[in-house]
Amino acid sequence: MDLTTLFQQLINGLSLGSLYALIAIGYTMVYGILRLINFAHGDLLMVGAYVGVMGVGMFAWPWPAAFGLAVVLTGLMGVLLERGAYRPLRQAPRISLLISAIAASFLLENLALVIFGGRPKPFPAPPVFTGVFSLGGVFIPRLSLLIPALTALFLSLLFLMVYRTRAGRAMRAIAYDLETVSLMGVNINRIIALTFLLGSLLAGAGGLLWAMKYPQVNPFMGILPGLKAFIAAVLGGIGNLAGAVLGGLLLGLLEIMIVSLFPDWAGYRDALAFGLLIIILLARPTGLLGEALGEEKL
Amino acid sequence: MLEILDLKVSFGPIKALDGVSLRVDRGEIAALLGANGSGKTTALRAVTGLAAVQEGRILFHGREIQGLPPHEIIRRGMAVVPEGRRIFANLTVAENLLLGAYFRREKDATRDMKEIFKTFPRLAERRGQRAGTLSGGEQQMLALGRALMSRPRLLLLDEPSLGLAPLLVREVFHIIKRLHEQGVTVLLVEQNAAAALEIAHYGFVLETGRVVLEGKGRELLEHPRLKDAYLGE
């Protein structure tokens, strides 16, 4: 592989990894406070993408309006999910929550199937996001640069929110000890809803970017990216924000590099990610940046 | 200030509180005593909304608070130092304190934090440090400071002496007394009856979910029934 190709592949890996990171954040934040793997999180991608298609394609709205609405509606869908599927089970055994998450995932997928039909729809990417840069003989799709840039922007905002605001403080404290946070006069339900909102907003943005990168939309498009992002979150150490970002980038780069170094293995790309998951769980279940789980967390 | 009337709380078939009544008057230090498993902590949890109340009433400033969610009860002017301190080990000392003042204006909170640092100089030295790295005694101070950050009118303390060296126990009780002198009403839950009644004006003794004995601090300490409540009959 020559240098040009390597550079190109690095950009590709970075772009895919950014998407994983964007989605992984939602898994890790929810896990952090509720110890729940929100299996419906991947499907929020699909929700965002469909709203985007409707806005830009069907109603021919200007893309900022359509995309803004898509992100906001996806965020609210996440909050609705918490309200309807998880909050009523807060006191129930954790396995019930997990089952409820899987049910919510099926519900979203099949709802989309009924409303939009099973045929994939093309995603009409606005011109701002299309086109190709040429950099000294290297051709890079504009989107491949925009995705990491936007991801960096969104994640900076998120980190500011989590580490520099009062609500973020409460969020981190809840991850450690939910009950005691309520004794500080914090409305726990509001903070949990906020957590779902933030994670789902990012998933909405991720869904739009994903749909432009692989320019079509179908009811089951969220499953695989969702699972991959979950693996990324585990790789980085689930519950850890920086870990989710690191895990996402690593998984993206790894996938792209393996495929470009060994093109014959391209078909095993997904198997590679899941194999990695098994290895992490066996060798280092707390992931790269995760800390050993204390009593509080078990 | 706080009045509990015929409070009943059960967990499944187990009656943790079986008709408890007690009263904490404004400006006093009241002690809730009893052996392990007598229902002391459950009573505190019921007051703060963490344990569901089956029967009975809890009045705070004359208003019923049973059935309210914890944050609404707390915002009416209570603060808790929970059993085992329960500080947020993953947050810094300063962040722990600021969380204690969650529902107050940030400006007031920062000002009060300076006051807390005066009372607990050790915390000031470690303000940027993760709270999990503090020693047991420092964590107890942090839990106290965190509770004070909300400017409570009623301070609930659950076993503040547990697991502390005797010297530190004395310091903690000394601080509680000082807080009381500053106008905070205190409900102190303690297994260590002797230490608690040293500073308490009035005490209640719980045994298997019932108040079996109550009285003025010193007098209660000498009551023959007190020993029975701890040792069993």
Interface residues (C-beta under 8 A of the other chain):
Chain A: R166 R169 A170 R172 A173 A175 Y176 D177 E179 T180 V181 S182 L183 M184 G185 V186 N187 I188 G294
Chain B: T48 G49 L50 P69 P70 H71 I74 R75 A79 V80 P82 R86 F88 A89 N90 L91 E95 L98 L99 G100 Y102 F103 E106 R146 S150
